[in-house]
């Protein structure tokens, strides 16, 4: 379980992530959404994904990379613990 942007979820349940740019009805950009899709049994809601809105496309990409780094660090720590025992 990790906490990302004040939301806790099981990172091992992530199946897909994407960044989507959002535009208003006049086709004017207003923000970007990082969507994290999880296995169906991972969330109490029916959507199966978590959405995080950011002010820019680059900020959303940066946050996605940050999440990947958090996940990789946790995996490395778990592997270290596995090899110790």
N, C-alpha and C positions, 0 to 999 in steps of 0.2 A: 504494500500500500504506500502510495506517495501522495504528497500534497503539492498541487500545481495550481497557481493562480487562485489560492484559497479554496480549492476543490480537492477532496480526497478520492482516489480511485486506485484500483489494482492495475498497475502498469503492465502486468503480464497478460492482461485481457485485451490490450490494444491490437487491433487487426489492421488499421489503416488510419492515416492522418492526411488532411489536405488543408490548403489555404485557399479561401474563396474571396474574391473582391466583390464588394457590394456597391450597387449604384441605386440612385433614386429614380423616380419615374421619368426624369429629364435626362437620364443617362450620365449623371454627375456622380463621380466616385465619392463615397462618404466614409467607408471603413473596410477592413478585411476581417474575415472570420477564420480562426483556426478550429477545424472540426476534428475531433478525435472519436473514431468509431471503435466500439468495444464489442466483445462477444455478447450475444443477446441476454445472457443470464447475469451480466455484470452490473446493471443499473436497475434501480427500482422503477424508473420511468420506462415508457414503451418506445421511446425514440431510438435507444441504443447508441446514442452519441452525445458528446459534450461539445458545446460551442463556446468559444472565447473570442470576443470582439476586440480588435486593436485599431488604433488610429491610422496605421499605414500598413501596406503590404510587407514592407521590409521588417516592421516590428513583429508582425505575425510570423514571418519566416524565422526571425531571430528567436522568438519564443518556442517555435517548434524545434529548432536546433538545441535550445536550452533543455527542453524536455527529453530529447534523445540523449543528451549528455548525462542527465540525471539518471535515466534508465540504464545507460551503459555503466555508470559508476556503481549503481546498486547491483547490477549483474556481476561486476568484477568483485565486489565485496562478498557476495554470496558464493562465488567460486572459490575465493580465498578461504572462507569458512568451511566449505566442503572439503578442500584439500587438507585443512588442519586436522579435521576429525577423521 
